[in-house]
Amino acid sequence: MDIREKYEKLQGLLKQMGRVAVAFSGGVDSAFLLAAAREALGEGVLAVTASSPSFPAREQAEAEAFCRERGISQVVFASEEMKLEAYRKNPPDRCYICKRSIFGKIREIAEGHHTDWVIEGSNTDDEGDYRPGMRAIKELGIRSPLREAGFSKAEIRALSKEMGIPTWEKPSFACLASRFAYGERIDEKRIAMVGRAEQFLLDQGFAQVRVRIHGSIARIEVLPGDIARLAGPGMRERVAEELKALGFTYVALDLVGYRTGSMNEVL
């Protein structure tokens, strides 16, 4: 099935659903899904966005701007995963605990707005990595139309570009809690440290970054092609100085480079 056929299948799935609430983070996948749902269902679409310490303010601002510019109704709510002790302990199924909390609230909001389905933006690439959050989505009856239609991340980016969706080249992003080694307690202060460290690196022109936290150590991942620039004279010292000022004792560069789910390599 080619990309056009997949999009026709996606449109058909959405039209069958009636009114939908889209779990909308503002990322590549959920933006494509929201735009497709808007095309298929018009006013029968509600975007629901969680405001969380685990997501930088820039992400929420971009999500709100996306809806505002397209006239899409949006509800922004304060997530409460940080109130859960089980989440703060950061076990290997932390993502499940978080998704149960956030998507449970999204479903409540959706029911209050008389929608027929809650949908989210997982794609076929999400089937390979360790993703306990997918279990929560299944348990709550949330649908994943992009996976149902067979879309990969590359296809979503390609079609987003054709459709003029600005997120088509946006770097991949996962919540800041995913930067913590399993078993390492999550708190607001260190979440903020990671967020500020990554924003600093983005401001230096690094397009795809992760700052993984291991105790007092910051392990930086950038694209392999950017490793030499980060380790080069001037930049290396500037990055180390900034991250130490944020509260890290040691600053390390991962020589493998950026990859999704690197914290899962220990499992």
C-alpha positions in Angstrom: 0.0 0.0 0.0 1.5 3.3 -1.0 1.4 6.5 1.0 -1.7 7.9 -0.9 -3.7 4.7 -0.2 -2.7 4.8 3.4 -3.9 8.4 3.7 -7.2 7.4 2.1 -7.5 4.6 4.6 -6.8 7.0 7.4 -9.5 9.4 6.2 -11.9 6.5 6.0 -11.1 5.4 9.5 -11.6 8.9 10.9 -14.9 9.5 9.1 -16.2 6.2 10.6 -15.4 7.4 14.1 -17.7 10.5 14.2 -16.5 13.1 16.7 -13.0 12.5 18.1 -10.7 13.9 20.8 -7.1 13.9 19.6 -4.4 13.6 22.3 -2.3 16.4 21.0 1.3 17.1 22.1 2.3 19.3 19.2 4.8 16.7 17.9 5.2 15.3 14.4 2.7 12.5 14.7 -0.1 14.1 16.7 0.1 17.2 14.5 -0.3 15.1 11.4 -3.2 13.1 13.0 -4.9 16.3 14.1 -4.6 17.9 10.6 -6.0 14.7 9.0 -8.9 14.5 11.5 -9.7 18.2 10.8 -9.8 17.4 7.1 -12.0 14.4 7.6 -14.4 15.6 10.4 -14.3 19.4 10.3 -15.7 20.8 13.5 -16.0 17.3 15.0 -12.5 17.4 16.3 -11.2 18.4 19.7 -7.5 18.7 20.6 -6.6 17.8 24.2 -3.2 18.8 25.4 -1.6 17.9 28.8 0.4 20.7 30.5 3.2 18.9 32.5 6.5 19.6 34.1 7.8 16.8 31.8 7.1 18.8 28.7 9.0 22.1 28.0 6.9 25.3 27.8 8.0 25.6 24.1 6.1 22.4 23.3 2.9 23.6 24.8 3.2 27.0 23.2 3.7 25.4 19.8 0.7 23.1 20.3 -1.5 26.0 21.2 -0.3 28.0 18.3 -1.0 25.1 15.9 -4.7 24.9 17.0 -5.2 28.7 17.1 -3.9 29.2 13.6 -6.2 26.5 12.3 -9.3 27.3 14.3 -9.3 23.9 16.1 -11.0 23.7 19.5 -8.4 22.8 22.2 -8.5 21.9 25.9 -5.3 22.3 27.9 -5.3 20.6 31.3 -2.7 20.2 34.1 -1.5 16.6 34.2 -1.0 15.0 37.7 1.5 12.3 37.1 4.0 14.1 39.4 1.6 13.5 42.3 1.9 9.7 41.9 4.6 8.2 44.1 4.8 5.2 41.8 5.7 7.5 38.9 8.3 9.4 40.9 10.1 6.1 41.8 10.7 5.7 38.0 10.3 2.0 37.5 10.7 0.4 34.1 6.9 0.7 33.6 6.9 4.4 34.4 5.5 5.2 31.0 2.5 3.0 31.7 1.8 4.7 35.0 2.0 8.1 33.3 -0.1 7.2 30.3 -2.8 5.7 32.5 -3.0 9.0 34.4 -2.9 11.3 31.4 -5.0 9.4 29.0 -7.6 8.7 31.8 -8.0 12.4 32.1 -8.1 12.9 28.4 -10.9 10.3 28.2 -12.8 12.2 30.9 -12.5 15.5 29.0 -13.5 13.7 25.8 -16.7 12.3 27.4 -17.5 15.7 28.8 -17.4 17.1 25.2 -19.5 14.2 23.8 -16.9 12.8 21.5 -17.1 9.2 20.3 -13.4 8.3 20.4 -10.1 9.4 21.9 -7.3 8.9 19.3 -3.5 9.2 19.6 -0.6 9.4 17.2 1.5 6.2 17.6 2.8 4.9 14.3 4.2 1.6 13.1 7.8 2.5 14.2 6.5 2.5 17.8 6.0 -1.2 17.7 9.7 -2.1 17.9 10.9 -0.4 21.1 10.0 -1.2 24.7 6.9 1.0 25.2 4.8 0.0 28.2 2.7 3.1 27.7 1.0 1.3 24.7 -0.5 -1.1 27.2 -2.3 1.8 29.0 -3.6 3.1 25.7 -5.0 -0.3 24.9 -6.6 -0.8 28.3 -8.3 2.6 28.1 -9.8 1.9 24.7 -7.8 4.6 22.9 -7.4 4.2 19.2 -4.2 4.7 17.1 -5.4 5.5 13.6 -1.9 6.1 12.2 -0.8 2.6 13.2 -4.1 1.2 11.9 -3.5 2.8 8.5 0.1 1.5 8.5 1.9 4.8 8.6 5.6 4.9 9.5 7.4 8.0 10.9 9.1 8.7 7.6 5.8 8.6 5.7 4.2 10.9 8.3 7.0 13.4 7.8 6.9 13.1 4.0 3.1 13.7 3.8 3.2 16.4 6.4 5.7 18.3 4.2 3.4 17.9 1.2 0.4 19.1 3.2 2.3 22.1 4.6 2.2 21.0 8.2 5.1 22.9 9.8 6.0 20.0 12.1 7.2 17.8 9.2 10.9 18.5 10.1 10.5 19.0 13.8 13.0 16.9 15.8 11.6 13.9 17.6 10.7 14.6 21.2 9.8 12.4 24.2 8.9 13.6 27.7 11.7 14.7 29.9 11.1 11.9 32.4 12.5 9.5 29.7 15.9 11.1 30.3 16.2 9.5 33.8 17.8 6.2 34.4 15.3 3.7 35.6 15.1 3.6 39.4 16.4 7.2 39.7 13.8 9.3 41.5 12.0 12.0 39.4 11.4 15.4 40.8 10.5 18.8 39.5 13.9 20.3 40.2 15.9 17.8 38.1 13.2 17.7 35.4 13.7 21.4 35.1 17.5 20.9 35.0 17.2 18.5 32.0 14.8 20.8 30.2 17.1 23.8 30.6 20.1 21.8 29.5 18.4 20.6 26.4 17.1 24.1 25.6 20.7 25.4 25.9 21.9 22.8 23.4 19.1 23.6 21.0 20.0 27.3 21.2 23.5 26.4 20.2 22.1 25.0 16.9 22.0 21.2 17.7 18.9 20.0 16.1 18.3 16.7 17.9 19.5 16.4 21.5 19.0 14.4 24.6 20.5 15.1 28.1 20.2 11.8 30.0 20.6 12.0 33.7 22.6 9.4 35.7 22.8 10.7 39.3 24.9 13.9 39.1 26.1 13.0 35.5 24.6 14.5 32.4 25.1 12.2 29.4 24.6 14.2 26.2 23.4 12.6 23.0 23.5 14.6 19.7 23.4 13.3 16.1 26.6 11.5 15.1 27.4 14.3 12.6 27.3 16.9 15.4 29.6 15.1 17.9 32.7 16.7 16.5 31.2 20.2 16.8 30.1 19.7 20.4 33.5 18.3 21.4 35.4 21.0 19.5 37.3 23.9 21.1 35.1 26.6 22.6 31.8 24.6 22.4 33.0 21.8 24.7 34.0 24.3 27.4 30.8 26.4 27.0 28.5 23.3 27.2 30.3 21.9 30.3 30.2 25.3 32.0 26.5 25.8 31.4 25.4 22.3 32.5 27.5 22.5 35.6 25.9 25.8 36.4 22.6 24.1 36.1 23.5 21.6 38.8 25.3 18.7 37.1 28.6 17.6 38.6 29.9 15.8 35.5 29.1 16.4 31.9 29.7 13.5 29.4 29.3 13.1 25.7 27.8 9.8 24.4 30.0 8.7 21.5 27.3 6.5 20.0 25.2 9.6 19.5 21.5 10.2 19.6 19.1 7.3 19.4 15.6 6.7 20.7 15.1 4.6 23.8 18.7 4.5 24.9 17.6 4.2 28.5 16.0 0.9 27.6 19.3 -0.7 26.6 19.7 -1.8 30.3 16.5 -3.8 30.2 
